[in-house]
């Protein structure tokens, strides 16, 4: 049986580590800090997690469709549009992270046993401009790379909200004395 490529192994490792890294980066943050917006035009940790869950819904769904179909046609869906169909932004962070972790476990259970050739299965993707062909690996790479960027964002958010005390329901910033 042929071995998986290094790219596939790296993607699987990145996808596997994301939920634990998010938990680690946000460890010790209060509910208020998890929902606090650290600065103008920035997202809270909860907003970032909601965004990652929407991306996982969309891209993970595409991966499943490609694996289950014979060169299926997929209508492109924007994760930013998809999030409006969910309640992810309204959920408590730890419960949402748990759901993300479970969703990721299900995706990895689908991906790990794939034969090397299955990573090259394709779909025709329409609806986002030019019609393109995408593989299972394309979607998994996009998901892993995108999350990697946001893991860095979780670290910046955690650092920022730990430096500032937040008070009141509006999340008014109060700098510690």
TAURFEN-V197641 format. One record per run of one state. SS is the DSSP state (H for helix, E for strand, C for the rest). FROM is the first residue (numbers start at 1). TO is the last residue. Records with the same first field share a line. If there is no record, write none. Layout:
SS->FROM-TO  FROM-TO
This chain:
C->1-5  27-30  36-44  69-72  76-78  86-87  91-92  113-115  121-121  127-131  168-171  176-177
H->6-26  31-35  45-68  79-85  88-90  93-112  116-120  136-163
E->73-75  122-126  132-135  164-167  172-175
